[in-house]
Every structure is written in C-alpha cells, then in structure tokens.
Amino acid sequence: MLLLSGAAQSVQACTGILLTAADGSVVHARTMEFAIDIQSDVIMIPRGYARTGSTPDGKEGLKWKAKYASVGANGGGQAVYIRWS
C-alpha cells in the first residue's frame, strides 16, 4: 500500500539538459516542471556582467565577471535566474 500511495502523488522536478554540437560548443539547459505557477520571467544576463557568489553562511563569496551571456528564468519575482546544478 505504501508503494502505491507514493505513485499517486504529484512530482515537482526539473530535467537537466546538456547539448554538445559537432564543433564542440555546449549548451546547458534545465526545464522547470512545477505543479504551481512560480511567476517566472525570462532574464538575459550580458557577458562581462560582474558577479558575486555567496557562502553557505551568507557571507560574500568569490567575485568574477561572466565570460558568456546567459538566458534563464527567475521565480517568485527574484532579480536573478534560477540555476540548479
């Protein structure tokens, strides 16, 4: 019965995608398969954009400038796109 009850529940998941072209260029992507509307928007971040990471305890982490532009989706009105690795 326990196994059957787990099968009847909805699943919220994302699928990671990695495409490699014949010339070796790579495209990373992820789907956003949620059972609710997370109020997402498409966001484009230009190459050369200054970034600052954060540590697990909330302190400022590494700083860098993005080598490549990126396109993604945010959620819940966040100013950044969502990326799960």
N, C-alpha and C positions, 0 to 999 in steps of 0.2 A: 504494500500500500504506500509506503514511504517513497519508493521509486516512482510510482505513478503520480503522486501528488507533486513531485518536483517537475515532472514533464508537463504539467498543466499550467505552470507559472510562466509569465511573460519574461523574456530575456532582453536586457538592455546591453548591447555590446557594440564594439567598433571593430572594423576589419582593417588591418594594416596592408598596404599595397606598396610594392617596390617594382618598378619597371626599369629595365635596362635596355637601351636602344643599341642597335648594331654598332654605332660609333662609340659606345661606352658611356654615354651620358645617362644619368639616372634621375628618375622622378620618384619622389616619396609621396605617398598619399594615405589618407585614412578616412574611412566612412564614419558617419555619425548616426548610428541606428538607435535612437532613443524612442521610448514609447510616449514621451511627452514633448511638447514644444519648448525648446530651451531658448527661444527668442534669439537665434543666431543671425549674424550678418557676415557677409564676405568682407575680409580685410586684406589689403595688399600692403606689404612692408617693402620699401625700396632697398636695393643693395646699398651698402655703406651706412645703414641705419645703426646708430650706437645702441648697444645692448648692455644690460647689467643683470647678471644672474642673482640668485638668492640662495642662501644656505638653508638646510633643514630647520635651523633655529631662527630663521627670519632675518639674519644679518645679510649685508650686501656681499655679493659674491664676485666672481670674475667679471671683467668688463671687456668687450670686444666690439668690433664693427662687422656687420654681416657682409660676407663676401658676395652672396647672392640675394636676389629679391625672393620674396616668398608670398604665397597666397594661401589663405586659410579661412577658417570660420571661428568666430568667437561664440560665446554663450553667456546668457544672463546679463547682457549689457557690458561685458568686460571690454576693455580697450585693446586687448591682445587676443591673438588667435589661440585656440586650444590645440595643444600638441601632446599626445601621449606616446611615449616610446616603448 
